[in-house]
Amino acid sequence: MSDKIGPFLGTWILDTSASEFEQGEPPKSASLKIEDNFGMVIFTMNQIDVEGLVTNDTFEAVPDGPEIKLGKSGLVDAMSLRFEGDRNLVSDARKGQLTIMKADRELSQDGTTLTVTQTVHLVDVDSFTNVTVYRRAQ
């Protein structure tokens, strides 16, 4: 597994000018750190919104492994993480039997850009897609 996850590992910095937000305001700045802890992939996200509010979040899962039960936010019950080919790392979050969020992390051919297409389905409201572009930190 670590051979497949290797290209995704590292710290990624959000390029707000290359990103598109259907839901929410673009943050002032954001970073995404992806680490491998003996097969468990740890995602750490840090964000500063336009008003200066700092948000930090983390989650972990095993790619192509069992679904992970979540209870922290109450918004979702479980999450799964899987590889789709060599350049896409995809997570699905669900509430009950309904998938309410999908995040497709696509790595560029040269490994310097990570494009995250995240779709959120708000039941009985609408679906929104944010496309965030991250550049590998030097």
Backbone as a printed PyTorch tensor [residue, N CA C, xyz], in Angstrom:
tensor([[[  0.8200,  -1.1830,   0.0000],
         [  0.0000,   0.0000,   0.0000],
         [  0.8620,   1.2440,   0.0000]],

        [[  1.9540,   1.2410,   0.7550],
         [  2.7560,   2.4540,   0.8810],
         [  3.3360,   2.9070,  -0.4550]],

        [[  3.5550,   1.9720,  -1.3960],
         [  4.0360,   2.3840,  -2.7090],
         [  2.9870,   3.2300,  -3.4270]],

        [[  1.7220,   2.8840,  -3.2900],
         [  0.6490,   3.6430,  -3.9450],
         [  0.4180,   4.9830,  -3.2560]],

        [[  0.5190,   5.0160,  -1.9480],
         [  0.2320,   6.2510,  -1.2170],
         [  1.4040,   7.2230,  -1.2780]],

        [[  2.5900,   6.7320,  -1.5140],
         [  3.7970,   7.5560,  -1.4960],
         [  3.6910,   8.8870,  -2.2290]],

        [[  3.2200,   8.8960,  -3.4840],
         [  3.1510,  10.1600,  -4.2200],
         [  2.1920,  11.1980,  -3.6070]],

        [[  1.2340,  10.7480,  -2.8030],
         [  0.2610,  11.6550,  -2.1920],
         [  0.7820,  12.2780,  -0.8900]],

        [[  1.7860,  11.6490,  -0.3010],
         [  2.2700,  12.0880,   1.0060],
         [  2.9620,  13.4350,   0.9410]],

        [[  2.8170,  14.1860,   2.0250],
         [  3.4820,  15.4750,   2.1180],
         [  2.5130,  16.5670,   2.5250]],

        [[  3.0080,  17.7890,   2.4400],
         [  2.2020,  18.9540,   2.7860],
         [  1.8240,  19.6730,   1.5010]],

        [[  0.5600,  20.0290,   1.4060],
         [ -0.0100,  20.6700,   0.2260],
         [ -0.5900,  22.0240,   0.6340]],

        [[ -0.3390,  23.0410,  -0.1740],
         [ -0.7920,  24.4050,   0.1120],
         [ -1.8720,  24.7800,  -0.9070]],

        [[ -3.0050,  25.2860,  -0.4190],
         [ -4.1170,  25.6520,  -1.2870],
         [ -3.7560,  26.8270,  -2.1850]],

        [[ -4.0580,  26.6870,  -3.4640],
         [ -3.9360,  27.7740,  -4.4380],
         [ -5.3500,  28.3100,  -4.6500]],

        [[ -5.7200,  29.3440,  -3.8960],
         [ -7.1030,  29.8450,  -3.9510],
         [ -7.4490,  30.3930,  -5.3320]],

        [[ -6.4860,  30.9520,  -6.0320],
         [ -6.7830,  31.5370,  -7.3440],
         [ -7.1250,  30.4750,  -8.3890]],

        [[ -6.6850,  29.2420,  -8.1880],
         [ -6.9640,  28.1590,  -9.1310],
         [ -8.1470,  27.3030,  -8.6960]],

        [[ -8.7470,  27.6200,  -7.5370],
         [ -9.8210,  26.8180,  -6.9640],
         [-11.1840,  27.4480,  -7.2510]],

        [[-12.2160,  26.6080,  -7.2280],
         [-13.5890,  27.0660,  -7.4800],
         [-14.4850,  26.5700,  -6.3520]],

        [[-15.2630,  27.4930,  -5.7610],
         [-16.1160,  27.1620,  -4.6360],
         [-17.5850,  27.4180,  -4.9660]],

        [[-18.3940,  26.3590,  -5.0080],
         [-19.8440,  26.5070,  -5.1250],
         [-20.4650,  26.6860,  -3.7440]],

        [[-19.8420,  26.0800,  -2.7430],
         [-20.3630,  26.1380,  -1.3850],
         [-19.3230,  26.7780,  -0.4730]],

        [[-19.7180,  27.7990,   0.2510],
         [-18.8230,  28.4460,   1.1940],
         [-17.9040,  29.4450,   0.5270]],

        [[-17.3240,  30.2770,   1.3360],
         [-16.3740,  31.2790,   0.8610],
         [-14.9780,  30.6650,   0.7860]],

        [[-14.1950,  31.0550,  -0.2010],
         [-12.8140,  30.5660,  -0.2470],
         [-12.0540,  31.0330,   0.9940]],

        [[-11.2320,  30.1610,   1.5570],
         [-10.4500,  30.5770,   2.7230],
         [ -9.3440,  31.5400,   2.3300]],

        [[ -8.8360,  32.2440,   3.3080],
         [ -7.6880,  33.1150,   3.0950],
         [ -6.4590,  32.2560,   2.7750]],

        [[ -6.3210,  31.1620,   3.5110],
         [ -5.2510,  30.1980,   3.2430],
         [ -5.6490,  28.8450,   3.8200]],

        [[ -5.0240,  27.7940,   3.2930],
         [ -5.3100,  26.4390,   3.7800],
         [ -4.1560,  25.5160,   3.4120]],

        [[ -4.0030,  24.4720,   4.2050],
         [ -3.0190,  23.4400,   3.9020],
         [ -3.6140,  22.0770,   4.1960]],

        [[ -3.0680,  21.0800,   3.5440],
         [ -3.4760,  19.6960,   3.7140],
         [ -2.2040,  18.8840,   3.8580]],

        [[ -2.1090,  18.1300,   4.9460],
         [ -0.9560,  17.2600,   5.1540],
         [ -1.4550,  15.8220,   5.1050]],

        [[ -0.7800,  14.9870,   4.3070],
         [ -1.1350,  13.5810,   4.1770],
         [  0.0690,  12.7630,   4.6350]],

        [[ -0.1740,  11.9190,   5.6470],
         [  0.9000,  11.1050,   6.2240],
         [  0.4960,   9.6390,   6.2250]],

        [[  1.4920,   8.7590,   6.1950],
         [  1.2830,   7.3230,   6.2980],
         [  1.8040,   6.8650,   7.6560]],

        [[  0.9290,   6.2800,   8.4440],
         [  1.3080,   5.7550,   9.7520],
         [  1.0770,   4.2450,   9.7370]],

        [[  2.0340,   3.5060,   9.1920],
         [  1.9680,   2.0430,   9.1240],
         [  0.6960,   1.5650,   8.4310]],

        [[  0.3650,   2.1840,   7.2850],
         [ -0.7960,   1.7690,   6.5030],
         [ -2.0440,   2.5930,   6.7670]],

        [[ -2.0650,   3.3160,   7.8710],
         [ -3.1740,   4.2240,   8.1720],
         [ -2.8060,   5.5820,   7.6000]],

        [[ -3.6520,   6.1250,   6.7290],
         [ -3.3900,   7.4300,   6.1420],
         [ -4.0550,   8.4910,   7.0120]],

        [[ -3.2650,   9.4880,   7.4040],
         [ -3.7590,  10.5690,   8.2660],
         [ -3.8070,  11.8450,   7.4360]],

        [[ -4.9850,  12.4500,   7.3940],
         [ -5.2030,  13.7220,   6.7040],
         [ -5.3450,  14.8010,   7.7700]],

        [[ -4.5430,  15.8580,   7.6840],
         [ -4.6460,  16.9950,   8.5960],
         [ -4.8770,  18.2390,   7.7630]],

        [[ -5.9940,  18.9090,   8.0370],
         [ -6.3530,  20.1100,   7.2880],
         [ -6.3540,  21.3070,   8.2200]],

        [[ -5.7140,  22.3860,   7.7750],
         [ -5.6740,  23.6410,   8.5170],
         [ -6.1440,  24.7420,   7.5820]],

        [[ -7.0000,  25.6040,   8.1050],
         [ -7.5740,  26.6510,   7.2600],
         [ -7.7360,  27.9380,   8.0510]],

        [[ -7.5130,  29.0600,   7.3760],
         [ -7.7940,  30.3760,   7.9490],
         [ -8.8110,  31.0310,   7.0270]],

        [[ -9.9970,  31.3570,   7.5700],
         [-11.0140,  31.9700,   6.7270],
         [-10.7490,  33.4600,   6.5560]],

        [[-11.5680,  34.1150,   5.7600],
         [-11.3380,  35.5250,   5.4310],
         [-11.4240,  36.4330,   6.6520]],

        [[-12.0710,  35.9650,   7.7130],
         [-12.1610,  36.7550,   8.9440],
         [-11.0660,  36.4070,   9.9470]],

        [[-10.1730,  35.4810,   9.5760],
         [ -9.0660,  35.1180,  10.4480],
         [ -9.3340,  33.9440,  11.3710]],

        [[-10.5100,  33.3300,  11.2680],
         [-10.8450,  32.1760,  12.0980],
         [-10.0650,  30.9540,  11.6210]],

        [[ -9.3800,  30.2860,  12.5520],
         [ -8.5670,  29.1160,  12.2330],
         [ -9.3860,  27.8480,  12.4930]],

        [[ -9.3860,  26.9460,  11.5150],
         [-10.0510,  25.6550,  11.6480],
         [ -9.0220,  24.5650,  11.3900]],

        [[ -8.9500,  23.6010,  12.2880],
         [ -8.0580,  22.4500,  12.1350],
         [ -8.9020,  21.1880,  12.2260]],

        [[ -8.6370,  20.2400,  11.3560],
         [ -9.3760,  18.9820,  11.3890],
         [ -8.4540,  17.8640,  10.9490]],

        [[ -8.7470,  16.6700,  11.4130],
         [ -7.9630,  15.5090,  11.0260],
         [ -8.8790,  14.2970,  10.9290]],

        [[ -8.5580,  13.4140,  10.0030],
         [ -9.2340,  12.1170,   9.9450],
         [ -8.2510,  11.1100,   9.3920]],

        [[ -8.5530,   9.8610,   9.6140],
         [ -7.6500,   8.8020,   9.1630],
         [ -8.4470,   7.6200,   8.6550]],

        [[ -7.8450,   6.8990,   7.7190],
         [ -8.4850,   5.7290,   7.1250],
         [ -7.4170,   4.8760,   6.4450]],

        [[ -7.7800,   3.6540,   6.1560],
         [ -6.8980,   2.7370,   5.4450],
         [ -7.3930,   2.6400,   4.0090]],

        [[ -6.5760,   3.0640,   3.0290],
         [ -7.0080,   2.9600,   1.6340],
         [ -7.3090,   1.5060,   1.2570]],

        [[ -8.4250,   1.3340,   0.5840],
         [ -8.8860,   0.0120,   0.1600],
         [ -9.1090,  -0.9050,   1.3570]],

        [[ -9.2900,  -0.3100,   2.5310],
         [ -9.5260,  -1.0710,   3.7560],
         [-10.9700,  -0.9650,   4.1870]],

        [[-11.2420,  -1.3700,   5.4130],
         [-12.6230,  -1.3360,   5.9140],
         [-13.1150,   0.0990,   6.1130]],

        [[-14.4110,   0.2350,   6.0840],
         [-15.0410,   1.5200,   6.3550],
         [-14.7440,   1.9300,   7.7980]],

        [[-14.5230,   3.2220,   7.9930],
         [-14.2250,   3.7530,   9.3200],
         [-15.4780,   4.3990,   9.8850]],

        [[-15.8460,   4.0220,  11.0840],
         [-17.0010,   4.6320,  11.7490],
         [-16.5940,   5.9940,  12.2860]],

        [[-17.4470,   6.9950,  12.0640],
         [-17.1940,   8.3480,  12.5290],
         [-18.3480,   8.7880,  13.4220]],

        [[-18.0320,   9.5300,  14.4400],
         [-19.0890,  10.0120,  15.3050],
         [-18.8300,  11.4120,  15.7970]],

        [[-17.6400,  11.9150,  15.4860],
         [-17.1870,  13.1920,  16.0140],
         [-18.1270,  14.3370,  15.6410]],

        [[-18.4560,  14.4650,  14.3630],
         [-19.2350,  15.6220,  13.9230],
         [-20.7400,  15.3990,  14.0020]],

        [[-21.1680,  14.1660,  13.8800],
         [-22.5950,  13.8880,  13.8350],
         [-23.1720,  14.0600,  12.4370]],

        [[-22.3990,  14.6310,  11.5290],
         [-22.8820,  14.8470,  10.1650],
         [-22.8480,  13.5720,   9.3380]],

        [[-21.8510,  12.7170,   9.6050],
         [-21.7180,  11.4660,   8.8690],
         [-21.4780,  10.3240,   9.8600]],

        [[-21.8240,   9.1170,   9.4060],
         [-21.6610,   7.9200,  10.2430],
         [-20.3630,   7.1780,   9.9560]],

        [[-19.9760,   7.1660,   8.6830],
         [-18.8420,   6.3410,   8.2910],
         [-18.1870,   6.9070,   7.0430]],

        [[-16.9260,   6.5040,   6.8550],
         [-16.1550,   6.9510,   5.7020],
         [-15.3320,   5.7920,   5.1610]],

        [[-15.1730,   5.7820,   3.8560],
         [-14.2850,   4.8010,   3.2280],
         [-13.2900,   5.5520,   2.3490]],

        [[-12.1480,   4.9310,   2.1360],
         [-11.0740,   5.5330,   1.3460],
         [-10.5640,   4.4660,   0.3940]],

        [[-10.4050,   4.8500,  -0.8720],
         [ -9.9520,   3.8590,  -1.8530],
         [ -9.1150,   4.5300,  -2.9420]],

        [[ -8.2780,   3.7310,  -3.5600],
         [ -7.5360,   4.1730,  -4.7380],
         [ -8.3790,   3.8890,  -5.9680]],

        [[ -8.3950,   4.8240,  -6.8940],
         [ -8.9630,   4.5980,  -8.2180],
         [ -7.8270,   4.8550,  -9.1860]],

        [[ -7.1420,   3.7920,  -9.5840],
         [ -5.9430,   3.9240, -10.3930],
         [ -4.7850,   4.3860,  -9.5240]],

        [[ -3.7580,   4.9200, -10.1570],
         [ -2.5600,   5.3440,  -9.4300],
         [ -2.5980,   6.7990,  -9.0000]],

        [[ -3.4930,   7.5980,  -9.5780],
         [ -3.4560,   9.0370,  -9.3250],
         [ -4.6870,   9.5820,  -8.6090]],

        [[ -5.6150,   8.7090,  -8.2080],
         [ -6.8140,   9.1850,  -7.5230],
         [ -7.0080,   8.4600,  -6.2050]],

        [[ -7.1710,   9.2550,  -5.1480],
         [ -7.4530,   8.7510,  -3.8130],
         [ -8.8120,   9.3280,  -3.4330]],

        [[ -9.8080,   8.4640,  -3.2960],
         [-11.1980,   8.8970,  -3.1790],
         [-11.7780,   8.4800,  -1.8310]],

        [[-12.4730,   9.4130,  -1.1950],
         [-13.1920,   9.0770,   0.0360],
         [-14.6710,   9.3500,  -0.1460]],

        [[-15.4720,   8.5080,   0.4890],
         [-16.9210,   8.6760,   0.5250],
         [-17.3350,   8.7180,   1.9870]],

        [[-18.1860,   9.6820,   2.3130],
         [-18.7370,   9.7580,   3.6640],
         [-20.2440,   9.5630,   3.5470]],

        [[-20.7910,   8.7890,   4.4650],
         [-22.2220,   8.5350,   4.3720],
         [-22.9170,   8.7120,   5.7150]],

        [[-24.1790,   8.9880,   5.6070],
         [-25.0830,   9.0730,   6.7580],
         [-26.1510,   8.0380,   6.4840]],

        [[-26.2520,   7.0380,   7.3520],
         [-27.1440,   5.9220,   7.0560],
         [-26.6480,   5.2290,   5.8000]],

        [[-27.5370,   5.0150,   4.8410],
         [-27.1570,   4.3730,   3.5810],
         [-26.8510,   5.3770,   2.4740]],

        [[-26.9620,   6.6700,   2.7830],
         [-26.7940,   7.7140,   1.7860],
         [-25.3780,   8.2900,   1.7780]],

        [[-24.7270,   8.3110,   0.6130],
         [-23.4410,   8.9900,   0.4870],
         [-23.7240,  10.4790,   0.4020]],

        [[-23.2010,  11.2300,   1.3610],
         [-23.4780,  12.6740,   1.3710],
         [-22.2620,  13.5080,   0.9830]],

        [[-21.0990,  12.8660,   0.9190],
         [-19.9180,  13.5900,   0.4830],
         [-18.9520,  12.6430,  -0.2100]],

        [[-18.3880,  13.1250,  -1.3180],
         [-17.3490,  12.3820,  -2.0230],
         [-16.2200,  13.3550,  -2.2950]],

        [[-14.9990,  12.9380,  -1.9800],
         [-13.8180,  13.7540,  -2.2580],
         [-12.8590,  12.9220,  -3.1110]],

        [[-12.5910,  13.4190,  -4.3120],
         [-11.6770,  12.7600,  -5.2430],
         [-10.4030,  13.5870,  -5.3050]],

        [[ -9.3110,  13.0280,  -4.7830],
         [ -8.0100,  13.6980,  -4.7730],
         [ -7.1980,  13.1730,  -5.9520]],

        [[ -7.0080,  14.0350,  -6.9570],
         [ -6.2910,  13.6240,  -8.1740],
         [ -4.9140,  14.2630,  -8.2160]],

        [[ -3.9080,  13.4180,  -8.3180],
         [ -2.5170,  13.8470,  -8.3670],
         [ -2.1150,  14.1070,  -9.8140]],

        [[ -1.4610,  15.2450, -10.0520],
         [ -0.9960,  15.5560, -11.4060],
         [  0.0890,  14.5650, -11.8290]],

        [[  0.3190,  14.4850, -13.1340],
         [  1.3320,  13.5590, -13.6660],
         [  2.7040,  13.8110, -13.0570]],

        [[  3.0530,  15.0950, -12.8340],
         [  4.3760,  15.4090, -12.2940],
         [  4.4270,  15.3970, -10.7680]],

        [[  3.2890,  15.1380, -10.1220],
         [  3.2590,  15.0060,  -8.6680],
         [  3.3310,  16.3050,  -7.8860]],

        [[  3.1680,  17.4340,  -8.5650],
         [  3.2860,  18.7210,  -7.8700],
         [  1.9530,  19.3690,  -7.5300]],

        [[  0.8620,  18.8560,  -8.0930],
         [ -0.4620,  19.4330,  -7.8800],
         [ -1.4370,  18.3520,  -7.4590]],

        [[ -2.2520,  18.6700,  -6.4560],
         [ -3.2960,  17.7730,  -5.9890],
         [ -4.6170,  18.5270,  -6.1280]],

        [[ -5.4820,  18.0300,  -6.9940],
         [ -6.7810,  18.6570,  -7.2160],
         [ -7.8450,  17.8410,  -6.4920]],

        [[ -8.5530,  18.4790,  -5.5720],
         [ -9.5740,  17.7990,  -4.7820],
         [-10.9470,  18.2750,  -5.2570]],

        [[-11.7120,  17.3480,  -5.8180],
         [-13.0810,  17.6420,  -6.2320],
         [-13.9940,  17.0510,  -5.1740]],

        [[-14.6090,  17.9300,  -4.3960],
         [-15.4510,  17.4860,  -3.2850],
         [-16.8980,  17.8610,  -3.5550]],

        [[-17.7470,  16.8510,  -3.5840],
         [-19.1760,  17.0710,  -3.7970],
         [-19.9150,  16.7360,  -2.5140]],

        [[-20.7590,  17.6690,  -2.0900],
         [-21.5810,  17.4940,  -0.8880],
         [-23.0390,  17.4800,  -1.3200]],

        [[-23.7640,  16.4670,  -0.8660],
         [-25.1900,  16.3510,  -1.1580],
         [-25.9640,  16.7210,   0.1060]],

        [[-26.6840,  17.8310,   0.0450],
         [-27.5370,  18.2300,   1.1580],
         [-28.9340,  17.6950,   0.8660]],

        [[-29.3710,  16.7350,   1.6730],
         [-30.6310,  16.0460,   1.4420],
         [-31.7700,  17.0590,   1.3550]],

        [[-32.5920,  16.9030,   0.3360],
         [-33.7580,  17.7560,   0.0870],
         [-33.3910,  19.2150,  -0.1880]],

        [[-32.1120,  19.5030,  -0.4760],
         [-31.7070,  20.8750,  -0.7730],
         [-31.0580,  20.9150,  -2.1490]],

        [[-29.8040,  20.4760,  -2.2420],
         [-29.0670,  20.5330,  -3.4950],
         [-27.7220,  19.8330,  -3.3030]],

        [[-26.9560,  19.7740,  -4.3640],
         [-25.5900,  19.2660,  -4.3060],
         [-24.6460,  20.3930,  -4.7080]],

        [[-23.4840,  20.4290,  -4.0600],
         [-22.4980,  21.4710,  -4.3160],
         [-21.1390,  20.8310,  -4.5270]],

        [[-20.3730,  21.3820,  -5.4480],
         [-19.0300,  20.8570,  -5.7230],
         [-18.0150,  21.9790,  -5.5800]],

        [[-17.0130,  21.7410,  -4.7710],
         [-15.8570,  22.6240,  -4.6570],
         [-14.6660,  21.9120,  -5.2820]],

        [[-13.9200,  22.6290,  -6.1070],
         [-12.6950,  22.0900,  -6.6910],
         [-11.5450,  22.9040,  -6.1280]],

        [[-10.7650,  22.2650,  -5.2670],
         [ -9.6410,  22.9580,  -4.6290],
         [ -8.3410,  22.4140,  -5.1980]],

        [[ -7.4500,  23.3350,  -5.5160],
         [ -6.1720,  22.9790,  -6.1180],
         [ -5.0760,  23.2580,  -5.0930]],

        [[ -4.3080,  22.2270,  -4.7870],
         [ -3.2000,  22.3300,  -3.8360],
         [ -1.8870,  22.1390,  -4.5740]],

        [[ -0.8840,  22.8820,  -4.1460],
         [  0.4730,  22.7540,  -4.6850],
         [  1.3630,  22.1350,  -3.6030]],

        [[  2.2260,  21.2420,  -4.0220],
         [  3.1270,  20.5880,  -3.0630],
         [  4.0310,  21.6350,  -2.4240]],

        [[  4.1140,  21.6050,  -1.1020],
         [  4.9930,  22.5290,  -0.3770],
         [  6.4450,  22.1540,  -0.6470]],

        [[  7.3000,  23.1400,  -0.7280],
         [  8.7200,  22.8850,  -0.9950],
         [  9.4830,  22.6580,   0.2810]]])
